[in-house]
Structures are given as structure tokens and as C-alpha cells.
Amino acid sequence: MFKNIFSLQKYTLLCLFVFLLFSCKTNKIITGGELDANLSSKAIIKAHYSNQLNFKTLAGKMKIDYSDGSDTKGLTVSLRMEKDKAIWISAPLGIVKAYITPDRVTFYNKLEHNYFDGDFSYLSNLLGTELDFNKVQNVLLGQSIFNLKGKKYSTTIADANYQLKPKNAEVLFKTLFQIEPKNFKIAMQQIAQPLKKRVLEIQYRNYQVVQNNIIPNDIAIEAVDTNDKRNIGITYKNIELNKPIRFPYKIPKGFKKLDL
């Protein structure tokens, strides 16, 4: 069973990108909110950044479902995070462990007896956009992957959200953002490279309150590269904030390093 779950290295790395999303079954789900059609893009962006999360550590479990059109997988992992510093996951029995810091992306697979230890280059190529620790963290916390300040956006209402589109759109790289009106968190963000036929879309279907923090509850991620499409869904369990945590991680001796 474990070999079937963990044989694909791309799947493991995609998990690295999404494992931080979190929730708790007993927490209140947030939906709805009144829209103000007269609200400027500047005011919307200011409200978005005013509602960033305030916590030090996170620990819990999350279920990840993955599909690439021909293969579907699902597993539950343990999750730990120290904001701005580290993200850690462990699959059942520690068969696969992953650890991300601002300058390092690494994981090992006990069934395959191999490991990866490098930077964000492979994740960036896999998902079709330049990534670093802060960008990954922003996406997973319901914040914009890019800094919205300092640019001009046109504002419309779409799907009961505020939709922001750059007024000076780039030819090679296009972005689109939807911000929900309740707490001004991201409802959807899309990054596209039309010439390369690449699109990364992250939908935040709803939010919840966890210890006075507004965090994502239900997330859907779709990555399209030419004719290849990958979908990732997240379910979150038993999240605790601001508890003492450790990050046990050591690549076993004798494992083969992957050249990705």
C-alpha cells in the first residue's frame, strides 16, 4: 500500500507545496459578506494586508488528495510549522518526511531509499511560477502570492468577490486575484504563462476562525502545463496554534540523492 502511495516523486514535491493549509473540525466556517461596488482597489488591497495571520507555530494533520488524470492518490500527513521559518510533514510511520526552510527544500522516502535536498528551483519549474518560502507561505495562508502594493488594478465584481486585474498586463506573465468581502482574504488567485500554456489556479472555497485567526478551510489547486493537469484537494484536522513544537528530520545514511 505504501509503495503505491509514495512511488511518484512529483507527487511528493507537489505535497511540499500544499501541505501547510490547515483547519479544525470544530471551528466556525466563514462564508458570505457584503460587497461594496464603490470600494477602490487601493482600499481592498489595504484591507487584505490588514488581515494577515498572527501566530507563531502550527501543528495538526491534513488529508491530501491528488489526481493527474490517470492516477489518483490520497493520504493523511502530520504537519508542523513555525511561521516564516520552517514547514515539516511526516507521512504515516515516517515513510516519507519533508522539511522546508527559507533556503532549503528537502524530503526523503524510506521505501525508495532516496532523498531530495536542494532549493525551490524544481518546485518552481513543476508549478510554472517562481517560488520561494514567502510565496509558498502566502499562498497557503490565503494571502496574495505577489505583493499587490505599488501596482494599479482594475476592480470588478465576480463570483460574489472583488476581482483585481493589473491595468498594465504583461504579455508573458498574467495574474488575476479575487478577494472575498467578509475578511478580505484571497478567494482565488491565478498565475498564467500563455505562451508556455501554463496556468496555476488556487481557489479558497471558504475560511474559518481558529483561535481568532482567519485561515483557509477548503482549498483546490489546479496546475496545468500544456496538456498535463494536476489537481490537489485539502482537508484539515485537529489544528493547534502556538504550541511548542519540534522538527525531527535527518536523512538516513545510504540513501541515494535524487537529481531533479
Secondary structure, DSSP 8 states (H G I E B T S, - for coil): -HHHHH--HHHHHHHHHHTT----TTS-EE------TT--HHHHHHHHHHT----SEEEEEEEEEEE-SS-EEEEEEEEEEETTTEEEEE-GGGSEEEEEETTEEEEEETTTTEEEEE-SHHHHHHHTS---HHHHHHHHTTS-SS--TTS-EEEEEETTEEEEEESS--SS-EEEEEE-TTT--EEEEEEEEGGGTEEEEEEEEEEEEETTEEEEEEEEEEEEETTEEEEEEEEEEEEEES----------TT-EE---
